[in-house]
Amino acid sequence: MADLRNDFVGIKSPNPFWLASAPPTDKAYNVERAFREGWGGVVWKTLGEEGPPVVNVNGPRYGAIWGADRRLLGLNNIELITDRDLYLNLREIKEVKMRWPDRAIVVSIMVPCEEESWKAILPLVEETGADGIELNFGCPHGMSERGMGAAVGQVPEYVEMVVRWCKQYTRMPVITKLTPNISDIRQSARAAHRGGTDAVSLINTINSIVSVDLDTFAPNPTVGGKGTHGGYCGPAVKPIALNMVAEIARDPETAGLPISGIGGITTGAMLPSSWCWVRAMYRCAPRR
């Protein structure tokens, strides 16, 4: 049997296949189900700071685009970061890591763009025994009013500033998750690199409206007759993700920066093809 053991910026796992931060990684029950099925690691669904609770809508949070054969092409979600208590999440992360010491657990974090907010949450996450953190600079919907998500990721100066804070206040490897909702992905990657990030991950979801309810003229999904824009994912975003990964991989200013590729992967067969394509781009078409 092939040896698939993986070491990504010092984070070890039995294989390189991890679940990205999303609803399937929001609690111990779901994460342990993934580990039993053989996943090598997870990025725990994004935690926020202690304080005013995050409230997700009580109703449909997903819209979809289907192909002619009814296969799913793209999925839009309007779900915010975890609405579970911070300390409940921290306790579960610690318990799962103790039960599955060989699996990688990276914790996604999104707090206001203030030094004290990051300084306060980092030691709490570190105490769980988690293997690393992922800075969520990508969420395209909601939370921007608190100075979080894509509102940070779209400003390279903010990206560099927050990465520096995190490298100052934690010993854990720092992975910076980038937003695709930007004109030039290289700018935010370069900023994260200057700040000292250990790696970048991309892409997060793409700002989108998948359809409009013609009875209410509100974007789908609608809740109580109202809707909003959301984050687009699924097979349709893979070409965009591949292009952005390649842009960073062949950029002389970020050459050699470890990259975790996310977006549109639906089967194991899609992974090696993605790796080979990006490597070919890097070998054959370096940016001048």
Number of C-alpha atoms within 10 A of each C-alpha: 3 4 7 12 11 16 13 15 16 12 17 19 21 17 17 17 17 21 20 21 22 17 15 18 22 20 19 19 12 12 24 18 13 18 18 10 9 14 20 23 26 24 24 28 25 24 24 24 18 14 8 7 13 16 12 13 12 8 10 13 18 17 20 18 17 11 9 8 6 8 9 14 16 18 21 25 24 23 20 22 25 22 16 15 15 18 14 10 22 20 14 16 23 19 15 21 19 14 10 15 15 13 23 28 28 27 27 26 24 25 24 18 18 13 15 11 15 22 15 14 20 18 14 13 27 18 12 19 19 23 23 22 24 22 25 28 28 29 30 27 21 19 18 14 9 12 15 23 29 25 23 26 30 23 15 17 15 19 29 23 19 22 23 19 18 22 16 11 15 18 13 22 20 25 26 31 30 30 27 25 19 16 8 12 22 22 19 28 30 22 22 30 21 16 20 20 25 20 21 24 23 22 26 28 27 23 21 19 20 20 16 15 14 9 7 13 13 18 21 27 25 19 15 9 13 13 19 17 21 28 23 27 24 18 16 17 21 20 13 15 22 20 15 20 24 22 22 25 24 22 18 13 16 19 13 12 18 17 20 18 21 22 23 22 18 11 8 9 9 12 13 9 11 18 14 11 14 19 15 13 16 18 11 10 11 14 12 6
